[in-house]
């Protein structure tokens, strides 16, 4: 049995399209819990024709973390399909995931590939073809989200390729996700975007979304996944959804980066999968990003990179300070 939890805010057309997707699913769902924090809400008459799904429509304060937690606690099924409102779900998607869970009882969190449109094609990975970029990311322990296919094969590159091949999908010393193995029918990874994932409700109750984060929930899935038991998340290579990345209610890149860096610093201590991350390595990676933005002449990103390095370095993370005071929905600004 599956409950669907959808947080949404002023994206009526996207939400309605997603509900139609779920109505056409070849695998039935027990309930769909929509938690809306916007002003442009769906009316019952707008989704009453969707006869294959039972929809419960709730309202909430504006915070995607709060909204997800409300839906998770309200759900009645042992499995929860967490789905962002700008995701397009093929009819067979849940069926494929359910079959994988049946064949892999150890799996507690399963997703297909989340495809995003880059120029003229949809992709779920960003292949590393540049030896220079690969060396830079290795040196500063930055994130990688794609297979390594650079043609250079000198002594240094061989050593770096061997390092990543032996480590597999992991979290870097600085805390960033490193996904270099996308092979086979499925692969596992400690961190993945959970915006189209089927997860055991008991896992989500033990590792809830942290409501101290900003209303957009930048970095929220990272904190949740850090609390999952090994081997983490199963990703099916034969199942996929389309993430349309609606620009409405989406932050600009510099502010996204800043808040993501703060979230990583905030989560690096308590999560089971993050206890080995050291502040020194995180600062080193932030310094690497600062150099990159400086040489790229990107003023907005340079400001975000500098402030991230400064705030983390001097221990002034507003998320940590708010958590001590038991505050929530903190909105750090550049």
C-alpha positions as a Python dict, from the first residue, in 0.01 Angstrom:
ca = {
    (1, 'X'): (0, 0, 0),
    (2, 'X'): (128, 344, -96),
    (3, 'X'): (44, 693, 26),
    (4, 'X'): (152, 988, -188),
    (5, 'X'): (265, 1311, -20),
    (6, 'X'): (284, 1627, -234),
    (7, 'X'): (391, 1965, -93),
    (8, 'X'): (286, 2250, -320),
    (9, 'X'): (271, 2629, -335),
    (10, 'X'): (100, 2833, -609),
    (11, 'X'): (164, 2582, -888),
    (12, 'X'): (-190, 2482, -976),
    (13, 'X'): (-123, 2369, -1333),
    (14, 'X'): (176, 2157, -1232),
    (15, 'X'): (-11, 2004, -941),
    (16, 'X'): (-311, 1916, -1154),
    (17, 'X'): (-86, 1756, -1419),
    (18, 'X'): (84, 1547, -1147),
    (19, 'X'): (-252, 1434, -1008),
    (20, 'X'): (-353, 1323, -1358),
    (21, 'X'): (-28, 1124, -1380),
    (22, 'X'): (-105, 948, -1052),
    (23, 'X'): (-462, 882, -1164),
    (24, 'X'): (-320, 698, -1468),
    (25, 'X'): (-66, 496, -1267),
    (26, 'X'): (-62, 123, -1340),
    (27, 'X'): (13, 66, -972),
    (28, 'X'): (-273, 182, -748),
    (29, 'X'): (-213, 422, -460),
    (30, 'X'): (-413, 420, -140),
    (31, 'X'): (-428, 795, -95),
    (32, 'X'): (-284, 1120, -222),
    (33, 'X'): (-215, 1382, 45),
    (34, 'X'): (-168, 1731, -96),
    (35, 'X'): (-29, 1986, 151),
    (36, 'X'): (-74, 2335, 6),
    (37, 'X'): (87, 2650, 144),
    (38, 'X'): (-9, 2887, -136),
    (39, 'X'): (-296, 3117, -218),
    (40, 'X'): (-382, 2964, -559),
    (41, 'X'): (-539, 2642, -437),
    (42, 'X'): (-712, 2372, -633),
    (43, 'X'): (-1087, 2355, -592),
    (44, 'X'): (-1256, 2016, -546),
    (45, 'X'): (-1425, 2055, -882),
    (46, 'X'): (-1089, 2081, -1056),
    (47, 'X'): (-984, 1729, -958),
    (48, 'X'): (-1317, 1555, -897),
    (49, 'X'): (-1292, 1377, -1232),
    (50, 'X'): (-986, 1184, -1113),
    (51, 'X'): (-1169, 871, -998),
    (52, 'X'): (-872, 637, -951),
    (53, 'X'): (-718, 828, -661),
    (54, 'X'): (-847, 943, -325),
    (55, 'X'): (-724, 1296, -260),
    (56, 'X'): (-695, 1460, 81),
    (57, 'X'): (-626, 1831, 51),
    (58, 'X'): (-459, 2000, 349),
    (59, 'X'): (-329, 2353, 405),
    (60, 'X'): (-13, 2456, 587),
    (61, 'X'): (220, 2741, 664),
    (62, 'X'): (476, 2805, 390),
    (63, 'X'): (760, 2559, 442),
    (64, 'X'): (819, 2256, 223),
    (65, 'X'): (976, 2073, 521),
    (66, 'X'): (674, 2141, 742),
    (67, 'X'): (443, 2040, 457),
    (68, 'X'): (619, 1709, 397),
    (69, 'X'): (620, 1625, 768),
    (70, 'X'): (247, 1698, 790),
    (71, 'X'): (179, 1464, 499),
    (72, 'X'): (408, 1190, 631),
    (73, 'X'): (242, 1196, 973),
    (74, 'X'): (-104, 1197, 817),
    (75, 'X'): (-31, 904, 583),
    (76, 'X'): (-179, 564, 663),
    (77, 'X'): (36, 341, 439),
    (78, 'X'): (369, 178, 533),
    (79, 'X'): (523, 319, 213),
    (80, 'X'): (519, 686, 112),
    (81, 'X'): (579, 823, -235),
    (82, 'X'): (732, 1167, -184),
    (83, 'X'): (673, 1370, -498),
    (84, 'X'): (749, 1732, -581),
    (85, 'X'): (475, 1923, -757),
    (86, 'X'): (677, 1989, -1076),
    (87, 'X'): (752, 1621, -1142),
    (88, 'X'): (604, 1433, -1438),
    (89, 'X'): (547, 1068, -1345),
    (90, 'X'): (510, 804, -1621),
    (91, 'X'): (224, 559, -1567),
    (92, 'X'): (456, 259, -1507),
    (93, 'X'): (693, 436, -1267),
    (94, 'X'): (545, 321, -936),
    (95, 'X'): (490, -29, -1076),
    (96, 'X'): (862, -63, -1153),
    (97, 'X'): (961, 62, -809),
    (98, 'X'): (711, -171, -636),
    (99, 'X'): (850, -469, -829),
    (100, 'X'): (1204, -375, -726),
    (101, 'X'): (1103, -357, -360),
    (102, 'X'): (940, -699, -390),
    (103, 'X'): (1266, -843, -526),
    (104, 'X'): (1487, -648, -281),
    (105, 'X'): (1334, -660, 67),
    (106, 'X'): (1639, -480, 211),
    (107, 'X'): (1543, -165, 19),
    (108, 'X'): (1377, 105, 227),
    (109, 'X'): (1414, 401, -8),
    (110, 'X'): (1387, 364, -385),
    (111, 'X'): (1384, 616, -669),
    (112, 'X'): (1413, 611, -1044),
    (113, 'X'): (1640, 850, -1226),
    (114, 'X'): (1527, 1211, -1198),
    (115, 'X'): (1574, 1359, -1544),
    (116, 'X'): (1620, 1731, -1600),
    (117, 'X'): (1621, 1911, -1931),
    (118, 'X'): (1965, 2040, -2030),
    (119, 'X'): (1954, 2227, -2361),
    (120, 'X'): (1781, 1985, -2600),
    (121, 'X'): (1782, 1660, -2402),
    (122, 'X'): (1674, 1507, -2073),
    (123, 'X'): (1949, 1371, -1852),
    (124, 'X'): (1991, 1227, -1504),
    (125, 'X'): (2368, 1273, -1483),
    (126, 'X'): (2637, 1525, -1570),
    (127, 'X'): (2927, 1331, -1722),
    (128, 'X'): (3277, 1441, -1622),
    (129, 'X'): (3476, 1472, -1947),
    (130, 'X'): (3730, 1737, -1846),
    (131, 'X'): (4051, 1621, -1679),
    (132, 'X'): (4100, 1972, -1538),
    (133, 'X'): (3755, 1984, -1379),
    (134, 'X'): (3792, 1629, -1246),
    (135, 'X'): (4128, 1715, -1086),
    (136, 'X'): (3983, 2034, -936),
    (137, 'X'): (3687, 1847, -785),
    (138, 'X'): (3914, 1576, -647),
    (139, 'X'): (4159, 1828, -499),
    (140, 'X'): (3884, 2024, -322),
    (141, 'X'): (3664, 1717, -250),
    (142, 'X'): (3369, 1868, -436),
    (143, 'X'): (3059, 1688, -557),
    (144, 'X'): (3030, 1484, -878),
    (145, 'X'): (2701, 1378, -1035),
    (146, 'X'): (2794, 1167, -1338),
    (147, 'X'): (3024, 899, -1474),
    (148, 'X'): (3389, 986, -1534),
    (149, 'X'): (3467, 977, -1905),
    (150, 'X'): (3761, 1216, -1950),
    (151, 'X'): (4000, 1086, -2219),
    (152, 'X'): (4319, 1199, -2048),
    (153, 'X'): (4496, 906, -1886),
    (154, 'X'): (4821, 1037, -1740),
    (155, 'X'): (4955, 924, -1402),
    (156, 'X'): (4753, 1176, -1199),
    (157, 'X'): (4425, 1110, -1380),
    (158, 'X'): (4475, 734, -1347),
    (159, 'X'): (4515, 774, -970),
    (160, 'X'): (4202, 993, -948),
    (161, 'X'): (3995, 752, -1158),
    (162, 'X'): (4111, 462, -942),
    (163, 'X'): (4019, 655, -628),
    (164, 'X'): (3664, 717, -743),
    (165, 'X'): (3622, 364, -880),
    (166, 'X'): (3717, 217, -543),
    (167, 'X'): (3502, 460, -343),
    (168, 'X'): (3193, 413, -559),
    (169, 'X'): (2896, 636, -482),
    (170, 'X'): (2971, 811, -155),
    (171, 'X'): (2987, 1138, 34),
    (172, 'X'): (3313, 1328, -11),
    (173, 'X'): (3537, 1420, 282),
    (174, 'X'): (3387, 1769, 262),
    (175, 'X'): (3031, 1635, 265),
    (176, 'X'): (2926, 1673, -100),
    (177, 'X'): (2750, 1386, -284),
    (178, 'X'): (2970, 1192, -525),
    (179, 'X'): (2780, 975, -776),
    (180, 'X'): (3006, 822, -1040),
    (181, 'X'): (2851, 476, -1081),
    (182, 'X'): (2521, 474, -1272),
    (183, 'X'): (2559, 118, -1405),
    (184, 'X'): (2341, -192, -1378),
    (185, 'X'): (1969, -232, -1327),
    (186, 'X'): (2003, -31, -1008),
    (187, 'X'): (2275, 130, -800),
    (188, 'X'): (2288, 249, -441),
    (189, 'X'): (2391, 585, -304),
    (190, 'X'): (2385, 747, 41),
    (191, 'X'): (2233, 1068, -98),
    (192, 'X'): (1990, 1142, -379),
    (193, 'X'): (1709, 1388, -441),
    (194, 'X'): (1399, 1237, -281),
    (195, 'X'): (1150, 1434, -492),
    (196, 'X'): (1021, 1117, -663),
    (197, 'X'): (1106, 843, -413),
    (198, 'X'): (917, 560, -247),
    (199, 'X'): (1030, 535, 115),
    (200, 'X'): (931, 336, 421),
    (201, 'X'): (721, 556, 646),
    (202, 'X'): (912, 433, 952),
    (203, 'X'): (1237, 559, 798),
    (204, 'X'): (1085, 904, 744),
    (205, 'X'): (945, 917, 1096),
    (206, 'X'): (1290, 839, 1236),
    (207, 'X'): (1460, 1088, 1004),
    (208, 'X'): (1206, 1368, 945),
    (209, 'X'): (1255, 1685, 745),
    (210, 'X'): (1427, 1950, 953),
    (211, 'X'): (1190, 2244, 991),
    (212, 'X'): (1464, 2493, 1076),
    (213, 'X'): (1547, 2516, 703),
    (214, 'X'): (1414, 2792, 480),
    (215, 'X'): (1065, 2766, 333),
    (216, 'X'): (1206, 2629, 6),
    (217, 'X'): (1376, 2346, 194),
    (218, 'X'): (1715, 2392, 27),
    (219, 'X'): (1924, 2091, 133),
    (220, 'X'): (1629, 1917, 302),
    (221, 'X'): (1660, 1581, 126),
    (222, 'X'): (2028, 1565, 223),
    (223, 'X'): (1946, 1583, 592),
    (224, 'X'): (1672, 1320, 565),
    (225, 'X'): (1884, 1075, 363),
    (226, 'X'): (2171, 1114, 611),
    (227, 'X'): (1952, 943, 869),
    (228, 'X'): (1869, 641, 654),
    (229, 'X'): (2035, 308, 739),
    (230, 'X'): (2290, 158, 501),
    (231, 'X'): (2304, 91, 210),
    (232, 'X'): (2106, 409, 158),
    (233, 'X'): (1890, 468, -148),
    (234, 'X'): (1833, 233, -441),
    (235, 'X'): (1817, 409, -780),
    (236, 'X'): (1657, 220, -1070),
    (237, 'X'): (1820, 294, -1404),
    (238, 'X'): (1519, 163, -1597),
    (239, 'X'): (1267, 394, -1429),
    (240, 'X'): (1261, 771, -1451),
    (241, 'X'): (1059, 1085, -1397),
    (242, 'X'): (1087, 1428, -1557),
    (243, 'X'): (1169, 1722, -1331),
    (244, 'X'): (1042, 2035, -1502),
    (245, 'X'): (1207, 2275, -1255),
    (246, 'X'): (928, 2529, -1256),
    (247, 'X'): (1079, 2876, -1213),
    (248, 'X'): (786, 2993, -1004),
    (249, 'X'): (880, 3003, -633),
    (250, 'X'): (1238, 2901, -715),
    (251, 'X'): (1537, 3082, -566),
    (252, 'X'): (1815, 3237, -774),
    (253, 'X'): (2135, 3028, -801),
    (254, 'X'): (2355, 3235, -563),
    (255, 'X'): (2103, 3218, -280),
    (256, 'X'): (2045, 2847, -347),
    (257, 'X'): (2418, 2780, -322),
    (258, 'X'): (2453, 2983, -4),
    (259, 'X'): (2168, 2806, 172),
    (260, 'X'): (2283, 2465, 49),
    (261, 'X'): (2631, 2524, 193),
    (262, 'X'): (2477, 2632, 524),
    (263, 'X'): (2254, 2323, 525),
    (264, 'X'): (2553, 2095, 464),
    (265, 'X'): (2740, 2256, 753),
    (266, 'X'): (2427, 2225, 968),
    (267, 'X'): (2375, 1855, 896),
    (268, 'X'): (2736, 1735, 902),
    (269, 'X'): (2735, 1649, 1273),
    (270, 'X'): (2429, 1454, 1383),
    (271, 'X'): (2346, 1239, 1077),
    (272, 'X'): (2469, 880, 1088),
    (273, 'X'): (2620, 906, 740),
    (274, 'X'): (2782, 1244, 801),
    (275, 'X'): (2973, 1199, 1125),
    (276, 'X'): (3310, 1160, 946),
    (277, 'X'): (3283, 1496, 771),
    (278, 'X'): (3529, 1749, 908),
    (279, 'X'): (3481, 2124, 914),
    (280, 'X'): (3832, 2169, 775),
    (281, 'X'): (3745, 1970, 462),
    (282, 'X'): (3417, 2153, 418),
    (283, 'X'): (3595, 2487, 441),
    (284, 'X'): (3856, 2368, 193),
    (285, 'X'): (3581, 2279, -55),
    (286, 'X'): (3408, 2614, -3),
    (287, 'X'): (3741, 2784, -68),
    (288, 'X'): (3771, 2588, -393),
    (289, 'X'): (3426, 2707, -498),
    (290, 'X'): (3523, 3062, -405),
    (291, 'X'): (3827, 3048, -631),
    (292, 'X'): (3618, 2903, -915),
    (293, 'X'): (3354, 3177, -896),
    (294, 'X'): (3626, 3442, -873),
    (295, 'X'): (3802, 3323, -1188),
    (296, 'X'): (3466, 3285, -1362),
    (297, 'X'): (3394, 3656, -1298),
    (298, 'X'): (3050, 3569, -1159),
    (299, 'X'): (2981, 3845, -907),
    (300, 'X'): (2661, 3693, -766),
    (301, 'X'): (2809, 3348, -712),
    (302, 'X'): (3135, 3499, -579),
    (303, 'X'): (2942, 3684, -312),
    (304, 'X'): (2755, 3365, -217),
    (305, 'X'): (3078, 3162, -211),
    (306, 'X'): (3262, 3419, 0),
    (307, 'X'): (2980, 3456, 253),
    (308, 'X'): (2943, 3076, 280),
    (309, 'X'): (3315, 3041, 352),
    (310, 'X'): (3305, 3326, 605),
    (311, 'X'): (2993, 3213, 794),
    (312, 'X'): (3096, 2849, 816),
    (313, 'X'): (3454, 2939, 905),
    (314, 'X'): (3355, 3161, 1196),
    (315, 'X'): (3081, 2927, 1322),
    (316, 'X'): (2794, 3170, 1266),
    (317, 'X'): (2559, 2935, 1082),
    (318, 'X'): (2207, 3080, 1133),
    (319, 'X'): (2052, 2733, 1112),
    (320, 'X'): (2259, 2611, 1406),
    (321, 'X'): (2182, 2923, 1607),
    (322, 'X'): (1809, 2892, 1533),
    (323, 'X'): (1804, 2522, 1624),
    (324, 'X'): (1949, 2603, 1967),
    (325, 'X'): (1662, 2846, 2022),
    (326, 'X'): (1408, 2593, 1884),
    (327, 'X'): (1312, 2827, 1600),
    (328, 'X'): (1205, 2714, 1254),
    (329, 'X'): (1177, 2832, 893),
    (330, 'X'): (1490, 3048, 897),
    (331, 'X'): (1557, 3252, 580),
    (332, 'X'): (1932, 3333, 556),
    (333, 'X'): (1999, 3622, 316),
    (334, 'X'): (2305, 3723, 120),
}
